[in-house]
Amino acid sequence: MYFLSERSGSFNIWKQSLTEPEGDAVAVTHHQKLPVRFLSISTQGDLAYGFDGGIWLKRKGDKAAHEVDIKYVKRAVIAVLET
C-alpha cells in the first residue's frame, strides 16, 4: 500500500505492507520543504504525483523519481462572428 504522510517533516510517499505492523513503513520519496500531492499508481506499479508545480514519475523498480518534461504549444483559436 502506498500513502502520503508528513512523518518525515513534509508530505512524501510511503510504502507499507498490509500484513506488517505500521513501524515497517518505508519512505519512497524524500522531497523537502514542499509537499507531495495527487498520488496515483498505475496497474504496472508506476507512481505519478504532483510536486512543486510539476508532475513527477517513479517507475516501478527505479530508485528515484524524476520530473516529467512537459511541453505544450500555444495555439490560437480564431472565431469569426457574423452580425
GUNULO-115268 format. One record per atom (N, C-alpha, C, O): residue number from 1; residue in three letters; atom name; x, y, z. Coordinates in Angstrom, 1 decimal, padded with zeros to 4 digits. Layout:
<pts>
pt seq:NUM type:ala atom:CA c1:X c2:Y c3:Z .
...
</pts>
This chain:
<pts>
pt seq:1 type:met atom:N c1:000.8 c2:-001.2 c3:000.0 .
pt seq:1 type:met atom:CA c1:000.0 c2:000.0 c3:000.0 .
pt seq:1 type:met atom:C c1:000.9 c2:001.2 c3:000.0 .
pt seq:1 type:met atom:O c1:001.9 c2:001.3 c3:000.7 .
pt seq:2 type:tyr atom:N c1:000.5 c2:002.2 c3:-000.8 .
pt seq:2 type:tyr atom:CA c1:001.3 c2:003.5 c3:-000.9 .
pt seq:2 type:tyr atom:C c1:000.4 c2:004.6 c3:-000.3 .
pt seq:2 type:tyr atom:O c1:-000.9 c2:004.5 c3:-000.5 .
pt seq:3 type:phe atom:N c1:001.0 c2:005.5 c3:000.4 .
pt seq:3 type:phe atom:CA c1:000.2 c2:006.6 c3:001.0 .
pt seq:3 type:phe atom:C c1:001.0 c2:007.8 c3:001.2 .
pt seq:3 type:phe atom:O c1:002.3 c2:007.7 c3:001.2 .
pt seq:4 type:leu atom:N c1:000.4 c2:009.0 c3:001.4 .
pt seq:4 type:leu atom:CA c1:001.1 c2:010.2 c3:001.7 .
pt seq:4 type:leu atom:C c1:001.1 c2:010.4 c3:003.2 .
pt seq:4 type:leu atom:O c1:000.1 c2:010.2 c3:003.9 .
pt seq:5 type:ser atom:N c1:002.3 c2:010.9 c3:003.7 .
pt seq:5 type:ser atom:CA c1:002.4 c2:011.1 c3:005.1 .
pt seq:5 type:ser atom:C c1:003.4 c2:012.2 c3:005.4 .
pt seq:5 type:ser atom:O c1:004.4 c2:012.4 c3:004.6 .
pt seq:6 type:glu atom:N c1:003.2 c2:013.0 c3:006.5 .
pt seq:6 type:glu atom:CA c1:004.1 c2:014.0 c3:006.9 .
pt seq:6 type:glu atom:C c1:005.2 c2:013.5 c3:007.9 .
pt seq:6 type:glu atom:O c1:005.9 c2:014.3 c3:008.5 .
pt seq:7 type:arg atom:N c1:005.2 c2:012.2 c3:008.1 .
pt seq:7 type:arg atom:CA c1:006.1 c2:011.7 c3:009.2 .
pt seq:7 type:arg atom:C c1:007.6 c2:012.1 c3:009.0 .
pt seq:7 type:arg atom:O c1:008.3 c2:012.0 c3:010.0 .
pt seq:8 type:ser atom:N c1:008.0 c2:012.5 c3:007.8 .
pt seq:8 type:ser atom:CA c1:009.4 c2:012.9 c3:007.6 .
pt seq:8 type:ser atom:C c1:009.5 c2:014.4 c3:007.7 .
pt seq:8 type:ser atom:O c1:010.6 c2:014.9 c3:007.5 .
pt seq:9 type:gly atom:N c1:008.4 c2:015.1 c3:008.0 .
pt seq:9 type:gly atom:CA c1:008.5 c2:016.6 c3:008.1 .
pt seq:9 type:gly atom:C c1:007.7 c2:017.3 c3:007.0 .
pt seq:9 type:gly atom:O c1:007.2 c2:018.4 c3:007.2 .
pt seq:10 type:ser atom:N c1:007.6 c2:016.7 c3:005.8 .
pt seq:10 type:ser atom:CA c1:006.8 c2:017.2 c3:004.7 .
pt seq:10 type:ser atom:C c1:006.2 c2:016.0 c3:004.0 .
pt seq:10 type:ser atom:O c1:006.7 c2:014.9 c3:004.1 .
pt seq:11 type:phe atom:N c1:005.0 c2:016.3 c3:003.4 .
pt seq:11 type:phe atom:CA c1:004.3 c2:015.1 c3:002.7 .
pt seq:11 type:phe atom:C c1:005.2 c2:014.5 c3:001.7 .
pt seq:11 type:phe atom:O c1:005.7 c2:015.1 c3:000.8 .
pt seq:12 type:asn atom:N c1:005.4 c2:013.2 c3:001.9 .
pt seq:12 type:asn atom:CA c1:006.1 c2:012.3 c3:000.9 .
pt seq:12 type:asn atom:C c1:005.3 c2:011.0 c3:000.8 .
pt seq:12 type:asn atom:O c1:004.4 c2:010.7 c3:001.5 .
pt seq:13 type:ile atom:N c1:005.8 c2:010.2 c3:-000.2 .
pt seq:13 type:ile atom:CA c1:005.1 c2:008.9 c3:-000.5 .
pt seq:13 type:ile atom:C c1:005.8 c2:007.9 c3:000.4 .
pt seq:13 type:ile atom:O c1:007.0 c2:007.8 c3:000.5 .
pt seq:14 type:trp atom:N c1:005.0 c2:007.0 c3:001.0 .
pt seq:14 type:trp atom:CA c1:005.5 c2:006.0 c3:001.9 .
pt seq:14 type:trp atom:C c1:004.9 c2:004.6 c3:001.4 .
pt seq:14 type:trp atom:O c1:003.8 c2:004.6 c3:000.8 .
pt seq:15 type:lys atom:N c1:005.6 c2:003.6 c3:001.7 .
pt seq:15 type:lys atom:CA c1:005.1 c2:002.2 c3:001.3 .
pt seq:15 type:lys atom:C c1:004.9 c2:001.4 c3:002.6 .
pt seq:15 type:lys atom:O c1:005.8 c2:001.5 c3:003.4 .
pt seq:16 type:gln atom:N c1:003.8 c2:000.7 c3:002.7 .
pt seq:16 type:gln atom:CA c1:003.6 c2:-000.1 c3:003.8 .
pt seq:16 type:gln atom:C c1:003.0 c2:-001.5 c3:003.4 .
pt seq:16 type:gln atom:O c1:002.1 c2:-001.5 c3:002.6 .
pt seq:17 type:ser atom:N c1:003.5 c2:-002.5 c3:004.0 .
pt seq:17 type:ser atom:CA c1:002.9 c2:-003.8 c3:003.7 .
pt seq:17 type:ser atom:C c1:001.5 c2:-003.9 c3:004.5 .
pt seq:17 type:ser atom:O c1:001.5 c2:-003.4 c3:005.6 .
pt seq:18 type:leu atom:N c1:000.5 c2:-004.5 c3:003.9 .
pt seq:18 type:leu atom:CA c1:-000.7 c2:-004.6 c3:004.6 .
pt seq:18 type:leu atom:C c1:-000.7 c2:-005.7 c3:005.7 .
pt seq:18 type:leu atom:O c1:-001.6 c2:-005.8 c3:006.5 .
pt seq:19 type:thr atom:N c1:000.3 c2:-006.6 c3:005.7 .
pt seq:19 type:thr atom:CA c1:000.4 c2:-007.7 c3:006.6 .
pt seq:19 type:thr atom:C c1:001.5 c2:-007.4 c3:007.7 .
pt seq:19 type:thr atom:O c1:001.6 c2:-008.3 c3:008.6 .
pt seq:20 type:glu atom:N c1:002.2 c2:-006.3 c3:007.7 .
pt seq:20 type:glu atom:CA c1:003.2 c2:-006.0 c3:008.6 .
pt seq:20 type:glu atom:C c1:002.8 c2:-004.8 c3:009.5 .
pt seq:20 type:glu atom:O c1:001.9 c2:-004.1 c3:009.1 .
pt seq:21 type:pro atom:N c1:003.4 c2:-004.7 c3:010.7 .
pt seq:21 type:pro atom:CA c1:003.0 c2:-003.6 c3:011.6 .
pt seq:21 type:pro atom:C c1:003.4 c2:-002.2 c3:011.0 .
pt seq:21 type:pro atom:O c1:004.3 c2:-002.1 c3:010.1 .
pt seq:22 type:glu atom:N c1:002.8 c2:-001.1 c3:011.4 .
pt seq:22 type:glu atom:CA c1:003.0 c2:000.2 c3:010.9 .
pt seq:22 type:glu atom:C c1:004.5 c2:000.6 c3:011.0 .
pt seq:22 type:glu atom:O c1:004.9 c2:001.5 c3:010.2 .
pt seq:23 type:gly atom:N c1:005.2 c2:000.2 c3:011.9 .
pt seq:23 type:gly atom:CA c1:006.6 c2:000.5 c3:012.1 .
pt seq:23 type:gly atom:C c1:007.5 c2:000.2 c3:010.9 .
pt seq:23 type:gly atom:O c1:008.6 c2:000.8 c3:010.8 .
pt seq:24 type:asp atom:N c1:007.0 c2:-000.6 c3:010.0 .
pt seq:24 type:asp atom:CA c1:007.8 c2:-001.1 c3:008.9 .
pt seq:24 type:asp atom:C c1:007.6 c2:-000.2 c3:007.6 .
pt seq:24 type:asp atom:O c1:008.1 c2:-000.5 c3:006.6 .
pt seq:25 type:ala atom:N c1:006.9 c2:000.9 c3:007.8 .
pt seq:25 type:ala atom:CA c1:006.6 c2:001.8 c3:006.6 .
pt seq:25 type:ala atom:C c1:008.0 c2:002.4 c3:006.2 .
pt seq:25 type:ala atom:O c1:008.8 c2:002.7 c3:007.0 .
pt seq:26 type:val atom:N c1:008.1 c2:002.5 c3:004.8 .
pt seq:26 type:val atom:CA c1:009.4 c2:003.0 c3:004.2 .
pt seq:26 type:val atom:C c1:009.1 c2:004.1 c3:003.3 .
pt seq:26 type:val atom:O c1:008.1 c2:004.1 c3:002.5 .
pt seq:27 type:ala atom:N c1:009.9 c2:005.2 c3:003.4 .
pt seq:27 type:ala atom:CA c1:009.7 c2:006.4 c3:002.6 .
pt seq:27 type:ala atom:C c1:010.2 c2:006.0 c3:001.2 .
pt seq:27 type:ala atom:O c1:011.2 c2:005.4 c3:000.9 .
pt seq:28 type:val atom:N c1:009.3 c2:006.4 c3:000.2 .
pt seq:28 type:val atom:CA c1:009.6 c2:006.1 c3:-001.2 .
pt seq:28 type:val atom:C c1:010.2 c2:007.4 c3:-001.9 .
pt seq:28 type:val atom:O c1:011.1 c2:007.3 c3:-002.7 .
pt seq:29 type:thr atom:N c1:009.7 c2:008.6 c3:-001.5 .
pt seq:29 type:thr atom:CA c1:010.2 c2:009.8 c3:-001.9 .
pt seq:29 type:thr atom:C c1:010.8 c2:010.6 c3:-000.7 .
pt seq:29 type:thr atom:O c1:010.5 c2:010.3 c3:000.4 .
pt seq:30 type:his atom:N c1:011.7 c2:011.5 c3:-001.0 .
pt seq:30 type:his atom:CA c1:012.4 c2:012.3 c3:000.0 .
pt seq:30 type:his atom:C c1:012.5 c2:013.7 c3:-000.3 .
pt seq:30 type:his atom:O c1:013.5 c2:014.4 c3:-000.1 .
pt seq:31 type:his atom:N c1:011.3 c2:014.3 c3:-000.7 .
pt seq:31 type:his atom:CA c1:011.3 c2:015.7 c3:-001.0 .
pt seq:31 type:his atom:C c1:011.3 c2:016.5 c3:000.3 .
pt seq:31 type:his atom:O c1:010.8 c2:016.0 c3:001.3 .
pt seq:32 type:gln atom:N c1:011.8 c2:017.7 c3:000.2 .
pt seq:32 type:gln atom:CA c1:011.8 c2:018.6 c3:001.4 .
pt seq:32 type:gln atom:C c1:011.1 c2:019.9 c3:001.1 .
pt seq:32 type:gln atom:O c1:011.0 c2:020.3 c3:000.0 .
pt seq:33 type:lys atom:N c1:010.7 c2:020.6 c3:002.1 .
pt seq:33 type:lys atom:CA c1:010.1 c2:021.9 c3:002.1 .
pt seq:33 type:lys atom:C c1:008.7 c2:021.9 c3:001.5 .
pt seq:33 type:lys atom:O c1:007.8 c2:022.4 c3:002.2 .
pt seq:34 type:leu atom:N c1:008.5 c2:021.4 c3:000.4 .
pt seq:34 type:leu atom:CA c1:007.1 c2:021.4 c3:-000.3 .
pt seq:34 type:leu atom:C c1:006.5 c2:020.0 c3:-000.2 .
pt seq:34 type:leu atom:O c1:007.2 c2:019.0 c3:-000.3 .
pt seq:35 type:pro atom:N c1:005.2 c2:019.9 c3:-000.2 .
pt seq:35 type:pro atom:CA c1:004.5 c2:018.6 c3:-000.1 .
pt seq:35 type:pro atom:C c1:004.3 c2:017.9 c3:-001.4 .
pt seq:35 type:pro atom:O c1:004.1 c2:018.6 c3:-002.4 .
pt seq:36 type:val atom:N c1:004.3 c2:016.6 c3:-001.4 .
pt seq:36 type:val atom:CA c1:003.9 c2:015.8 c3:-002.5 .
pt seq:36 type:val atom:C c1:002.3 c2:015.8 c3:-002.5 .
pt seq:36 type:val atom:O c1:001.7 c2:015.7 c3:-001.4 .
pt seq:37 type:arg atom:N c1:001.7 c2:015.9 c3:-003.7 .
pt seq:37 type:arg atom:CA c1:000.3 c2:015.9 c3:-003.8 .
pt seq:37 type:arg atom:C c1:-000.2 c2:014.9 c3:-004.9 .
pt seq:37 type:arg atom:O c1:000.6 c2:014.5 c3:-005.7 .
pt seq:38 type:phe atom:N c1:-001.5 c2:014.6 c3:-004.9 .
pt seq:38 type:phe atom:CA c1:-002.1 c2:013.9 c3:-006.0 .
pt seq:38 type:phe atom:C c1:-001.5 c2:012.6 c3:-006.4 .
pt seq:38 type:phe atom:O c1:-001.2 c2:012.4 c3:-007.6 .
pt seq:39 type:leu atom:N c1:-001.2 c2:011.7 c3:-005.5 .
pt seq:39 type:leu atom:CA c1:-000.6 c2:010.4 c3:-005.7 .
pt seq:39 type:leu atom:C c1:-001.5 c2:009.5 c3:-006.5 .
pt seq:39 type:leu atom:O c1:-002.7 c2:009.4 c3:-006.2 .
pt seq:40 type:ser atom:N c1:-001.0 c2:008.9 c3:-007.6 .
pt seq:40 type:ser atom:CA c1:-001.7 c2:007.9 c3:-008.4 .
pt seq:40 type:ser atom:C c1:-000.7 c2:006.8 c3:-008.7 .
pt seq:40 type:ser atom:O c1:000.5 c2:007.0 c3:-008.7 .
pt seq:41 type:ile atom:N c1:-001.3 c2:005.6 c3:-008.9 .
pt seq:41 type:ile atom:CA c1:-000.5 c2:004.4 c3:-009.2 .
pt seq:41 type:ile atom:C c1:-001.1 c2:003.7 c3:-010.4 .
pt seq:41 type:ile atom:O c1:-002.3 c2:003.6 c3:-010.5 .
pt seq:42 type:ser atom:N c1:-000.2 c2:003.3 c3:-011.3 .
pt seq:42 type:ser atom:CA c1:-000.7 c2:002.6 c3:-012.5 .
pt seq:42 type:ser atom:C c1:-000.8 c2:001.1 c3:-012.2 .
pt seq:42 type:ser atom:O c1:-000.4 c2:000.6 c3:-011.2 .
pt seq:43 type:thr atom:N c1:-001.5 c2:000.4 c3:-013.1 .
pt seq:43 type:thr atom:CA c1:-001.6 c2:-001.1 c3:-012.9 .
pt seq:43 type:thr atom:C c1:-000.2 c2:-001.8 c3:-013.0 .
pt seq:43 type:thr atom:O c1:-000.1 c2:-002.9 c3:-012.6 .
pt seq:44 type:gln atom:N c1:000.8 c2:-001.1 c3:-013.6 .
pt seq:44 type:gln atom:CA c1:002.1 c2:-001.7 c3:-013.7 .
pt seq:44 type:gln atom:C c1:003.0 c2:-001.4 c3:-012.4 .
pt seq:44 type:gln atom:O c1:004.1 c2:-001.9 c3:-012.3 .
pt seq:45 type:gly atom:N c1:002.4 c2:-000.5 c3:-011.5 .
pt seq:45 type:gly atom:CA c1:003.1 c2:-000.2 c3:-010.3 .
pt seq:45 type:gly atom:C c1:003.9 c2:001.1 c3:-010.4 .
pt seq:45 type:gly atom:O c1:004.7 c2:001.4 c3:-009.4 .
pt seq:46 type:asp atom:N c1:003.8 c2:001.9 c3:-011.4 .
pt seq:46 type:asp atom:CA c1:004.4 c2:003.2 c3:-011.5 .
pt seq:46 type:asp atom:C c1:003.7 c2:004.2 c3:-010.7 .
pt seq:46 type:asp atom:O c1:002.5 c2:004.2 c3:-010.7 .
pt seq:47 type:leu atom:N c1:004.4 c2:005.1 c3:-010.0 .
pt seq:47 type:leu atom:CA c1:003.8 c2:006.1 c3:-009.2 .
pt seq:47 type:leu atom:C c1:003.9 c2:007.5 c3:-010.0 .
pt seq:47 type:leu atom:O c1:004.9 c2:007.8 c3:-010.5 .
pt seq:48 type:ala atom:N c1:002.8 c2:008.2 c3:-010.0 .
pt seq:48 type:ala atom:CA c1:002.8 c2:009.6 c3:-010.5 .
pt seq:48 type:ala atom:C c1:002.2 c2:010.5 c3:-009.4 .
pt seq:48 type:ala atom:O c1:001.3 c2:010.1 c3:-008.7 .
pt seq:49 type:tyr atom:N c1:002.8 c2:011.7 c3:-009.4 .
pt seq:49 type:tyr atom:CA c1:002.3 c2:012.7 c3:-008.3 .
pt seq:49 type:tyr atom:C c1:002.7 c2:014.1 c3:-008.7 .
pt seq:49 type:tyr atom:O c1:003.6 c2:014.3 c3:-009.6 .
pt seq:50 type:gly atom:N c1:002.1 c2:015.0 c3:-008.0 .
pt seq:50 type:gly atom:CA c1:002.4 c2:016.4 c3:-008.2 .
pt seq:50 type:gly atom:C c1:003.4 c2:016.9 c3:-007.1 .
pt seq:50 type:gly atom:O c1:003.3 c2:016.5 c3:-005.9 .
pt seq:51 type:phe atom:N c1:004.4 c2:017.7 c3:-007.5 .
pt seq:51 type:phe atom:CA c1:005.4 c2:018.2 c3:-006.6 .
pt seq:51 type:phe atom:C c1:005.9 c2:019.5 c3:-007.2 .
pt seq:51 type:phe atom:O c1:006.4 c2:019.5 c3:-008.3 .
pt seq:52 type:asp atom:N c1:005.9 c2:020.6 c3:-006.4 .
pt seq:52 type:asp atom:CA c1:006.5 c2:021.9 c3:-006.8 .
pt seq:52 type:asp atom:C c1:006.0 c2:022.4 c3:-008.1 .
pt seq:52 type:asp atom:O c1:006.8 c2:022.9 c3:-008.9 .
pt seq:53 type:gly atom:N c1:004.7 c2:022.2 c3:-008.4 .
pt seq:53 type:gly atom:CA c1:004.1 c2:022.7 c3:-009.7 .
pt seq:53 type:gly atom:C c1:004.4 c2:021.8 c3:-010.9 .
pt seq:53 type:gly atom:O c1:003.9 c2:022.1 c3:-012.0 .
pt seq:54 type:gly atom:N c1:005.0 c2:020.6 c3:-010.7 .
pt seq:54 type:gly atom:CA c1:005.3 c2:019.7 c3:-011.8 .
pt seq:54 type:gly atom:C c1:004.7 c2:018.4 c3:-011.6 .
pt seq:54 type:gly atom:O c1:004.1 c2:018.1 c3:-010.5 .
pt seq:55 type:ile atom:N c1:004.8 c2:017.5 c3:-012.6 .
pt seq:55 type:ile atom:CA c1:004.3 c2:016.2 c3:-012.5 .
pt seq:55 type:ile atom:C c1:005.5 c2:015.3 c3:-012.4 .
pt seq:55 type:ile atom:O c1:006.4 c2:015.4 c3:-013.2 .
pt seq:56 type:trp atom:N c1:005.6 c2:014.4 c3:-011.5 .
pt seq:56 type:trp atom:CA c1:006.7 c2:013.5 c3:-011.2 .
pt seq:56 type:trp atom:C c1:006.3 c2:012.1 c3:-011.4 .
pt seq:56 type:trp atom:O c1:005.2 c2:011.7 c3:-011.3 .
pt seq:57 type:leu atom:N c1:007.3 c2:011.3 c3:-011.9 .
pt seq:57 type:leu atom:CA c1:007.1 c2:009.9 c3:-012.1 .
pt seq:57 type:leu atom:C c1:008.2 c2:009.0 c3:-011.5 .
pt seq:57 type:leu atom:O c1:009.4 c2:009.3 c3:-011.6 .
pt seq:58 type:lys atom:N c1:007.8 c2:008.0 c3:-010.8 .
pt seq:58 type:lys atom:CA c1:008.7 c2:007.0 c3:-010.3 .
pt seq:58 type:lys atom:C c1:008.3 c2:005.6 c3:-010.8 .
pt seq:58 type:lys atom:O c1:007.3 c2:005.1 c3:-010.4 .
pt seq:59 type:arg atom:N c1:009.0 c2:005.1 c3:-011.8 .
pt seq:59 type:arg atom:CA c1:008.6 c2:003.8 c3:-012.4 .
pt seq:59 type:arg atom:C c1:009.0 c2:002.7 c3:-011.4 .
pt seq:59 type:arg atom:O c1:009.9 c2:002.8 c3:-010.7 .
pt seq:60 type:lys atom:N c1:008.2 c2:001.7 c3:-011.5 .
pt seq:60 type:lys atom:CA c1:008.4 c2:000.5 c3:-010.6 .
pt seq:60 type:lys atom:C c1:009.8 c2:000.0 c3:-010.9 .
pt seq:60 type:lys atom:O c1:010.2 c2:-000.2 c3:-012.0 .
pt seq:61 type:gly atom:N c1:010.6 c2:-000.2 c3:-009.8 .
pt seq:61 type:gly atom:CA c1:012.0 c2:-000.7 c3:-009.9 .
pt seq:61 type:gly atom:C c1:013.0 c2:000.4 c3:-010.0 .
pt seq:61 type:gly atom:O c1:014.2 c2:000.2 c3:-009.7 .
pt seq:62 type:asp atom:N c1:012.6 c2:001.7 c3:-010.3 .
pt seq:62 type:asp atom:CA c1:013.6 c2:002.8 c3:-010.3 .
pt seq:62 type:asp atom:C c1:013.8 c2:003.2 c3:-008.8 .
pt seq:62 type:asp atom:O c1:013.0 c2:003.1 c3:-008.0 .
pt seq:63 type:lys atom:N c1:015.1 c2:003.7 c3:-008.6 .
pt seq:63 type:lys atom:CA c1:015.4 c2:004.1 c3:-007.2 .
pt seq:63 type:lys atom:C c1:014.9 c2:005.5 c3:-006.9 .
pt seq:63 type:lys atom:O c1:014.6 c2:005.8 c3:-005.8 .
pt seq:64 type:ala atom:N c1:014.8 c2:006.3 c3:-007.9 .
pt seq:64 type:ala atom:CA c1:014.4 c2:007.7 c3:-007.7 .
pt seq:64 type:ala atom:C c1:013.3 c2:008.2 c3:-008.7 .
pt seq:64 type:ala atom:O c1:013.2 c2:007.6 c3:-009.8 .
pt seq:65 type:ala atom:N c1:012.6 c2:009.1 c3:-008.3 .
pt seq:65 type:ala atom:CA c1:011.6 c2:009.7 c3:-009.2 .
pt seq:65 type:ala atom:C c1:012.2 c2:010.8 c3:-010.1 .
pt seq:65 type:ala atom:O c1:013.3 c2:011.4 c3:-009.7 .
pt seq:66 type:his atom:N c1:011.6 c2:011.2 c3:-011.1 .
pt seq:66 type:his atom:CA c1:012.0 c2:012.4 c3:-011.9 .
pt seq:66 type:his atom:C c1:010.9 c2:013.2 c3:-012.4 .
pt seq:66 type:his atom:O c1:009.7 c2:012.7 c3:-012.6 .
pt seq:67 type:glu atom:N c1:011.1 c2:014.5 c3:-012.6 .
pt seq:67 type:glu atom:CA c1:010.1 c2:015.3 c3:-013.1 .
pt seq:67 type:glu atom:C c1:009.8 c2:015.1 c3:-014.6 .
pt seq:67 type:glu atom:O c1:010.8 c2:014.9 c3:-015.4 .
pt seq:68 type:val atom:N c1:008.6 c2:015.0 c3:-015.0 .
pt seq:68 type:val atom:CA c1:008.2 c2:014.7 c3:-016.4 .
pt seq:68 type:val atom:C c1:008.4 c2:016.0 c3:-017.1 .
pt seq:68 type:val atom:O c1:007.9 c2:017.1 c3:-016.7 .
pt seq:69 type:asp atom:N c1:009.1 c2:016.0 c3:-018.3 .
pt seq:69 type:asp atom:CA c1:009.3 c2:017.1 c3:-019.1 .
pt seq:69 type:asp atom:C c1:008.0 c2:017.3 c3:-020.0 .
pt seq:69 type:asp atom:O c1:007.8 c2:016.6 c3:-020.9 .
pt seq:70 type:ile atom:N c1:007.3 c2:018.3 c3:-019.7 .
pt seq:70 type:ile atom:CA c1:006.0 c2:018.6 c3:-020.4 .
pt seq:70 type:ile atom:C c1:006.2 c2:019.8 c3:-021.3 .
pt seq:70 type:ile atom:O c1:006.6 c2:020.9 c3:-020.8 .
pt seq:71 type:lys atom:N c1:005.9 c2:019.7 c3:-022.5 .
pt seq:71 type:lys atom:CA c1:006.0 c2:020.8 c3:-023.5 .
pt seq:71 type:lys atom:C c1:004.6 c2:021.0 c3:-024.1 .
pt seq:71 type:lys atom:O c1:004.0 c2:020.0 c3:-024.4 .
pt seq:72 type:tyr atom:N c1:004.2 c2:022.2 c3:-024.2 .
pt seq:72 type:tyr atom:CA c1:003.0 c2:022.5 c3:-024.9 .
pt seq:72 type:tyr atom:C c1:003.1 c2:023.6 c3:-025.9 .
pt seq:72 type:tyr atom:O c1:004.0 c2:024.5 c3:-025.8 .
pt seq:73 type:val atom:N c1:002.3 c2:023.6 c3:-026.9 .
pt seq:73 type:val atom:CA c1:002.3 c2:024.6 c3:-027.9 .
pt seq:73 type:val atom:C c1:001.0 c2:025.4 c3:-027.8 .
pt seq:73 type:val atom:O c1:-000.1 c2:024.8 c3:-027.7 .
pt seq:74 type:lys atom:N c1:001.2 c2:026.7 c3:-027.7 .
pt seq:74 type:lys atom:CA c1:000.0 c2:027.6 c3:-027.6 .
pt seq:74 type:lys atom:C c1:-000.6 c2:027.7 c3:-029.0 .
pt seq:74 type:lys atom:O c1:000.1 c2:028.2 c3:-029.9 .
pt seq:75 type:arg atom:N c1:-001.8 c2:027.4 c3:-029.1 .
pt seq:75 type:arg atom:CA c1:-002.5 c2:027.6 c3:-030.4 .
pt seq:75 type:arg atom:C c1:-003.6 c2:028.6 c3:-030.3 .
pt seq:75 type:arg atom:O c1:-004.3 c2:028.7 c3:-029.3 .
pt seq:76 type:ala atom:N c1:-003.7 c2:029.4 c3:-031.4 .
pt seq:76 type:ala atom:CA c1:-004.7 c2:030.5 c3:-031.4 .
pt seq:76 type:ala atom:C c1:-005.9 c2:029.9 c3:-032.0 .
pt seq:76 type:ala atom:O c1:-005.9 c2:029.2 c3:-033.0 .
pt seq:77 type:val atom:N c1:-007.0 c2:030.3 c3:-031.4 .
pt seq:77 type:val atom:CA c1:-008.3 c2:029.9 c3:-032.0 .
pt seq:77 type:val atom:C c1:-009.0 c2:031.2 c3:-032.4 .
pt seq:77 type:val atom:O c1:-009.2 c2:032.1 c3:-031.6 .
pt seq:78 type:ile atom:N c1:-009.3 c2:031.3 c3:-033.7 .
pt seq:78 type:ile atom:CA c1:-010.0 c2:032.5 c3:-034.2 .
pt seq:78 type:ile atom:C c1:-011.4 c2:032.2 c3:-034.6 .
pt seq:78 type:ile atom:O c1:-011.7 c2:031.2 c3:-035.3 .
pt seq:79 type:ala atom:N c1:-012.3 c2:032.9 c3:-034.0 .
pt seq:79 type:ala atom:CA c1:-013.7 c2:032.7 c3:-034.3 .
pt seq:79 type:ala atom:C c1:-014.2 c2:034.0 c3:-035.1 .
pt seq:79 type:ala atom:O c1:-013.9 c2:035.1 c3:-034.7 .
pt seq:80 type:val atom:N c1:-014.9 c2:033.8 c3:-036.1 .
pt seq:80 type:val atom:CA c1:-015.5 c2:034.8 c3:-036.9 .
pt seq:80 type:val atom:C c1:-017.0 c2:034.9 c3:-036.6 .
pt seq:80 type:val atom:O c1:-017.7 c2:033.9 c3:-036.9 .
pt seq:81 type:leu atom:N c1:-017.4 c2:036.0 c3:-036.1 .
pt seq:81 type:leu atom:CA c1:-018.8 c2:036.1 c3:-035.7 .
pt seq:81 type:leu atom:C c1:-019.5 c2:037.0 c3:-036.8 .
pt seq:81 type:leu atom:O c1:-019.0 c2:038.1 c3:-037.1 .
pt seq:82 type:glu atom:N c1:-020.6 c2:036.5 c3:-037.3 .
pt seq:82 type:glu atom:CA c1:-021.4 c2:037.3 c3:-038.2 .
pt seq:82 type:glu atom:C c1:-022.4 c2:038.1 c3:-037.5 .
pt seq:82 type:glu atom:O c1:-023.1 c2:037.6 c3:-036.5 .
pt seq:83 type:thr atom:N c1:-022.6 c2:039.3 c3:-037.8 .
pt seq:83 type:thr atom:CA c1:-023.7 c2:040.2 c3:-037.2 .
pt seq:83 type:thr atom:C c1:-024.7 c2:040.6 c3:-038.1 .
pt seq:83 type:thr atom:O c1:-025.7 c2:041.3 c3:-037.8 .
</pts>
